[in-house]
Amino acid sequence: MRPSAILEAALYADDLAAAEAFYSGTLGLPVIVRAEGRHVFFRVGPGVLLIFNPAATEVPTPDARLPVPPHGARGPGHLCLAASREEIDRWRDRLTGAGVEIEAEFDWPGGGRSLYFRDPAGNSLEFAEPRIWD
């Protein structure tokens, strides 16, 4: 038995308003739920991207409705989003048009292209052709 997919992935950001503006505005991801000062969640295809404020999620909440354990991370995380080569070209144009700096763009030795950039919290984001993992 083994998991069939990643259902959700989490990144951390102190400024949730800036994160929401970036992920919903620049990347066009729909917001599915938000809790002021704690988190904002986005739909990404069949999965979910969770953006948490670590200062809020590292502390246990004794009266929480659900028993989710405390968690959090400091420093930049990484998330890679799937895109075709043509979509990567369009994303590069959209990102640079929005003032987002492209940190790296290259073809992997085994095939496939990647484009790296950062969100407002400093998390490393990537668009890549899924075949980089073939």
N, C-alpha and C positions, 0 to 999 in steps of 0.2 A: 504494500500500500504506500502511495506517495501523493503529495498535494498535486492538484491539476493546474493551479494557477495562483498568482498573487492577487488577492482580493482587494487589498489596500496597501498603500505605502505612506509613510509619514515623513514630513520634513518639519523643521522648527524655525519659527520667526518671532522676534520680539514685537515687531510692528505688523499686526494682523491687517490693518487697513491698507498698508502698502502692499502686503502679500496679496490681499484680495484684489486690489486694483491691477496688479501685475498678472495674476493667474486668470482672472476673469476678463480683464480688458485686453492686455497684450496677447495672452495665449488663447483667449476665447473660451475658457472652460466654464461650464455652468456651475454656479454655487448650488449645493444641495442642502447645506445646513450651516448655520453659524451660531456661535455662542459668544457674545461680546466679551472681549478680553481673554478668551480661552482657546477658541479654535474656529477655523473655517474649512469646510470640506467641499471638494470639487469632483464632479463626474469626469472621468477620463475613460472613454469607451465603456467596456463592461466593468471597469474597476473604479476605485475611489482614491483620490489624493487627499490626505489629511495634513493640514497645516496647523500645528499647535504652537501656542505661546508656552515655552518651557517653564517660565516662572509660574504659570497657572497649573500646569499638569504634573510638575515634580512634587507638588504638595498633596498629600492625601486629603480627600474631601470626606469628612466623617458622615455628613448627611446626604451623600450622593445617592441618586435614585438607582444607579447601577454600580456594581462593585468593580469598576475598571481600576486596575492597579496604577499607582503613580508611575510616570515615565517622563523622559525628556532628554534632550541632547543639546550640547553647546558646540558651536563651531559649524562650519559648512558641511552639509550632507550632499548627497548626489542622487539624482533621478534621471533616468533616460527614457525618453518618449519615442515611440516607433514612428518612423516617417519614411516614405520612399525618397529616392534621390531627387526627384522633381519637387517633392514637397519640401525637402531640405533647402533647395534653392529658393523657394518661395518664403520659407520661414526666415532665411537669412535676410531677405529683402524686408520682410515685415519687422523683424527685430531691429535691424539697423535703422529703419524708418522711425521706429519708436525710441531711438536713442540707446538701445541696448548694445553694449560692446560684445563682439564675437571674440572669444578667447582663443579658439582653435577650430580649424576645419581641415579634415584630412581623410584620405582613403586608407583603410586598414589593410595590412599586407595580405590577409586572407580574403579580402573582398568586403565591400560595404563602406559607406561614408558616414562620418560623424561631424556634428556641429556642436560646439560647447559655448555656453554663456552662463551668466549668473542672474539669480533673482535678487530683489532688493535686500534680502537678508544675507546674501553672500553664498547661498546654496549653489552648487555646481549642477547645471542642467545641461542635458544633451538631447539632441534629436539624432537618431541613428537608424540606418536601414537594419531591419531585423536580421538580415543575413550575416551580420557581424558575429552572430552566435551559432551559425550553421557549422 
